[in-house]
Every structure is written in C-alpha cells, then in structure tokens.
Amino acid sequence: MQKITRRDCTRQIATAGLAALGLSQLDPKTALAADEASSGSMKFGLVTYLWGKDMDLPTLLNACERSGMLGAELRTHHAHGVEPELSADGRKEVRKRFADSPVTLVGYGSNCEFHSKDPAEVKKNIEETKRYIQLMHDCGGSGVKVKPNGFPKDIPREKTIEQIGKSLNEVAAYGASYGQQIRVEVHGAGTSELPVIQAIFEVADHPNATVCWNSNGVDLEGKGLAYNFNLVKDRFGDTVHVRELNSSNYPFAKLMKMFLEIDYNGWILLEAHSPPPNKIEAMAEQVRIFNAMTGRN
C-alpha cells in the first residue's frame, strides 16, 4: 500500500476545504505554498488586522485556504464577529468551521492593556482578558494576545512595570487553567523597548506569560536586533508578529534566520499594513517569501 505523507494529507485537506466552499482546486503554486507553510517547525499565518478586518469568518477561511496561509489570529471588533458575546452555540459554530478547514485558530488579538494609573481600569482589563480566555477555550484557540501600551505621565516607570507584570501573572494563571497561553505583544511608546519588556517579564514570572515579538522599528535601536532579540528569546510564546516580509525597512530575512537558529516552533503571523488590490494573491505571495526565507523553496 502506498504510504500517505503529511504533505499529501495537507494538500487533500486544503483541496477538500475549497471544494466544500464550491471553489476550484488549488493552483499548483498555492498548493505548494500550503504544503510548505504547514511543514517544518515554524508555521506561517495571518493576523486579521488589517487584511482580514472586513472579512466574515467564511470569507476569512476561504482566503487563508486559497493563499496557503493556514493559521489565523482573530482580532477583536472585526467583521468575523468572534466576541465574548457569542452564545454557546455560536462558539461551537466557530470551533466547527475551523475544525472543518485546514486553517488553525491560533488565538485571539485583544486590546487588553495593564498600564493605566487607574486601578479600576486595570481591573477592567484583567476581567476582560479572562472573558477572551474563556472565548478562545470554547472556540478552539490556544491563546490570547494582550499588550503593554505605554507609560502614564507622572507615574514612575518602575511602578508601571511592576503593575503590568503582576497583572500578567494573574491572567497567565487564569489562562493556564483553560489551556490558553498569554501572549504579550511588544507594543506601546516606551513599552515596546526590549529592555523594558525584559523588565516586565522579570516581574511576570508565570511560565504561561509569554512574549509576542512584534517587529517594531525600535528593535533595531540600542545595541541592535540580535542583542534585543536575545533579551527576551527565552520567554517567546507561540506567536510572532511580522509586517510584509518584503518590506525594506526591517531585516526580516535576518529575523527569520534568528528564529530558525533557536529552533522556534510557533506561528509567524503576518500583520500587514498595506492595502493590496487582491488580498488572496498578496497573502500567497507572502507565503512564498516566507518559504524562501526559511529554506522551504
């Protein structure tokens, strides 16, 4: 009997998903992209901000399948409508749609932040994070993205760093009880500096609190990309955010090399900012670039 390889399975699943939506079979180049993007250790997917923000869930899954970008981090307040207000049946439907497609629900992109000088606001964001954790647990995701988002005026930085770190410990412990990783996007004025992220994670010592690299320009400042990368590499979680990989203002090829060198086995997620005329073609192009950068072509 002929042995069925993982690549064969990936192609069959992707083709079946398209057929179920009444679409033609994958273009050979796109099929190859789908095979390669789901093989090896690192995987390539999409943050729905901004390319997926106007897509309902069937349209989003269609775009991911056709492009070969087989993972998605769903952003809050987008057209796919995956929000804590979903009923139990609605959550089951989301889970089923992903289960019936080759696309992985990587997790959720929340706007929760813990830097406010108002304790009530911090508590509100902690409770909201817990609702997103429950949502992803029910929908079949594996984690929730949160973020620091700057330093409030007239508050010592050390106090804000400690507050953020303690808040992360609380939501990380809660997330662990639901099997949901907390992914802290490197974000915000001042708080996107990697030495600051390192300081936050000296407080946020719960192992379920992890760093989501965000490919900011500030990564290249100070002692440079490699130095900043090494400050936080031991706390990386299952997601990394990148911009268009053919951008000229960030050394993405070097970044991919560094992730390969540490044998990273999570998701590299495209958080694209440009407005392409055809998003599926643009997504497929990014898959091909990712494959080339990671030695899969």
C-alpha positions in Angstrom: 0.0 0.0 0.0 1.3 3.4 -0.9 2.4 5.5 2.1 0.4 8.7 2.5 2.7 11.6 3.5 2.0 14.6 5.7 2.3 16.7 2.6 -0.3 14.6 0.8 -2.7 15.0 3.8 -2.2 18.7 3.9 -3.0 19.0 0.2 -6.0 16.8 0.4 -7.4 18.7 3.4 -6.9 22.0 1.7 -8.5 20.8 -1.6 -11.4 19.3 0.3 -12.0 22.6 2.2 -12.1 24.5 -1.1 -14.4 22.0 -2.7 -16.8 22.3 0.2 -17.0 26.1 -0.5 -17.6 25.5 -4.2 -14.2 26.6 -5.3 -11.9 25.2 -7.8 -8.9 23.2 -6.7 -5.7 24.9 -5.5 -3.4 26.4 -8.1 -0.2 24.3 -8.1 1.9 27.2 -6.7 -0.7 27.8 -4.0 -0.8 24.1 -3.2 2.9 24.1 -2.7 2.7 27.1 -0.5 0.1 25.4 1.6 2.3 22.3 1.9 5.4 24.2 2.8 3.7 26.8 5.2 2.4 23.9 7.3 5.6 21.8 7.3 8.7 22.1 9.4 8.8 23.8 12.8 7.7 27.4 12.2 4.3 27.9 10.7 3.0 31.0 8.8 -0.4 32.6 9.4 -2.4 35.8 9.4 -3.2 38.4 12.0 -6.6 39.7 10.8 -5.5 43.3 11.3 -5.7 44.8 8.6 -6.0 42.4 5.7 -8.8 40.4 7.3 -10.6 43.0 9.2 -13.5 43.3 6.8 -13.9 39.5 6.2 -16.7 37.5 7.8 -15.5 34.1 9.1 -16.3 32.0 5.9 -14.6 34.6 3.7 -11.5 34.7 6.0 -11.2 30.9 6.0 -11.6 30.9 2.2 -8.8 33.5 1.8 -6.5 31.6 4.2 -7.1 28.3 2.4 -6.7 29.7 -1.1 -3.5 31.5 -0.2 -1.9 28.7 1.8 -1.7 30.8 4.9 -3.1 28.2 7.3 -3.3 29.9 10.6 -5.3 32.9 11.9 -5.2 35.2 15.0 -8.6 36.8 15.1 -8.7 40.5 16.1 -11.4 41.8 18.2 -14.0 44.2 16.7 -13.6 42.8 13.2 -16.2 41.6 10.7 -15.7 37.9 11.6 -17.6 38.8 14.8 -15.8 36.4 17.3 -16.5 38.2 20.5 -17.3 37.3 24.1 -20.9 38.0 23.5 -21.2 34.8 21.3 -23.6 32.3 22.6 -22.6 28.7 23.4 -24.0 27.7 20.0 -22.1 30.5 18.3 -18.8 29.3 19.9 -19.5 25.8 18.8 -20.0 27.0 15.2 -16.7 28.9 15.2 -15.0 25.8 16.5 -16.6 23.6 13.9 -15.8 26.0 11.0 -12.1 25.8 11.9 -12.2 22.1 12.5 -13.7 21.5 9.1 -11.0 23.6 7.4 -7.2 23.2 7.2 -6.9 26.6 9.0 -5.8 26.7 12.6 -7.4 29.1 15.0 -4.1 30.3 16.5 -5.7 32.6 19.0 -7.2 36.0 19.7 -5.9 39.5 19.4 -7.4 41.6 22.2 -6.7 45.2 23.0 -6.4 44.5 26.8 -3.7 46.5 28.5 -2.5 46.9 32.1 -0.5 50.2 32.3 -3.3 52.6 33.4 -2.8 54.6 36.6 -6.5 54.0 37.4 -6.7 50.7 39.3 -10.3 50.3 38.2 -9.3 50.4 34.6 -6.5 47.8 35.2 -9.0 45.5 36.9 -11.5 46.0 34.0 -8.8 44.9 31.5 -7.9 41.9 33.6 -11.5 40.8 33.7 -11.9 41.4 30.0 -8.8 39.2 29.3 -10.5 36.4 31.3 -13.5 36.6 29.1 -11.3 36.3 26.0 -9.6 33.3 27.6 -13.0 31.6 28.0 -13.9 32.6 24.4 -10.8 31.0 22.9 -11.2 27.9 25.1 -14.7 27.4 23.8 -13.8 28.2 20.1 -10.7 26.0 19.9 -7.9 28.6 20.0 -4.8 28.3 22.1 -4.1 31.8 23.5 -4.9 35.5 23.9 -2.8 38.4 22.9 -2.5 41.4 25.3 -0.2 44.3 25.4 1.5 47.0 27.4 0.7 50.2 25.8 2.9 52.9 27.1 3.8 54.7 30.4 1.3 57.1 32.0 2.5 60.5 32.9 3.6 61.3 36.5 4.0 57.7 37.4 7.4 56.2 38.0 8.3 53.7 35.2 9.3 51.1 37.8 5.8 51.2 39.3 4.1 50.7 35.9 6.4 47.9 35.0 5.6 46.1 38.3 1.9 46.7 37.8 1.9 45.3 34.3 4.0 42.3 35.4 1.7 41.5 38.3 -1.4 41.8 36.0 0.2 39.4 33.6 0.8 36.9 36.3 -2.9 37.0 37.2 -4.2 36.5 33.7 -1.5 33.9 32.9 -2.5 31.8 35.9 -6.2 32.1 34.8 -5.2 31.3 31.2 -3.3 28.2 32.3 -6.4 26.8 33.9 -8.2 27.0 30.5 -5.2 25.8 28.4 -4.7 29.3 26.9 -1.4 31.0 26.6 -1.0 34.7 27.3 0.9 36.4 24.5 2.3 39.8 25.3 2.7 41.9 22.2 5.7 44.1 22.3 3.8 47.4 21.9 3.4 51.0 23.0 5.5 54.1 23.4 8.4 53.2 25.7 7.0 49.8 26.5 8.0 48.5 23.0 11.6 48.8 24.0 13.0 45.3 24.6 14.9 46.2 27.8 11.5 47.3 29.2 9.8 44.1 28.0 12.7 42.2 29.7 12.0 44.1 33.0 8.3 43.4 32.8 9.0 39.7 32.4 11.3 39.7 35.4 8.1 40.5 37.3 5.8 38.4 35.1 7.4 35.1 36.1 4.4 32.9 35.5 5.5 30.5 32.7 2.2 31.0 30.9 3.0 34.7 30.3 5.0 34.9 27.0 6.5 37.4 24.7 5.0 38.0 21.2 7.7 39.7 19.1 6.2 42.5 17.1 8.8 43.6 14.6 8.9 47.2 15.6 11.5 49.7 14.4 12.7 50.1 17.9 14.0 46.5 17.8 16.9 47.8 15.7 17.9 50.6 18.1 20.3 50.5 21.1 22.6 47.6 20.8 20.8 46.2 17.7 18.5 43.5 16.7 20.4 40.5 17.8 21.0 41.9 21.3 17.4 42.9 21.8 16.2 39.5 20.5 18.4 37.7 23.0 17.0 39.7 25.9 13.6 38.0 25.5 14.1 34.9 23.5 13.7 32.6 26.5 10.2 33.9 27.0 8.9 33.6 23.5 5.4 32.2 23.2 3.7 30.5 20.2 3.2 33.7 18.2 5.4 36.3 16.4 4.0 39.3 14.5 5.7 40.5 11.3 4.8 43.0 8.6 5.1 42.3 4.9 8.2 40.2 4.6 9.4 42.1 1.5 9.4 45.4 3.4 12.6 47.3 3.0 12.6 49.0 6.5 13.1 45.9 8.6 15.6 43.0 8.2 13.0 40.2 8.1 15.4 37.7 6.4 17.8 38.1 9.4 14.9 37.8 11.9 13.7 34.6 10.3 17.3 33.2 10.5 17.4 34.0 14.2 14.2 32.2 14.8 15.4 29.2 12.8 18.7 29.2 14.9 16.7 28.9 18.1 14.5 26.2 16.6 11.4 28.2 17.1 8.3 26.1 16.5 5.5 28.6 16.8 3.5 30.8 14.4 4.9 33.6 12.4 1.8 35.8 11.9 1.5 38.4 9.2 0.1 41.7 10.5 0.2 43.5 7.2 -0.4 47.3 6.8 -0.5 47.9 3.0 -3.8 47.9 1.1 -3.3 45.4 -1.8 -5.8 45.2 -4.6 -6.1 41.4 -4.2 -5.6 40.2 -0.7 -5.6 36.5 -1.5 -2.8 37.0 -4.1 -0.9 39.2 -1.7 -1.2 36.6 1.1 0.0 33.8 -1.3 3.0 36.0 -2.2 3.9 36.4 1.5 3.7 32.6 1.9 6.2 32.2 -0.9 8.5 34.8 0.6 8.3 33.1 4.0 9.1 29.8 2.4 12.1 31.3 0.6 13.4 33.0 3.8 13.1 29.7 5.8 14.6 27.5 3.2 11.4 25.7 2.1 11.6 26.5 -1.6 
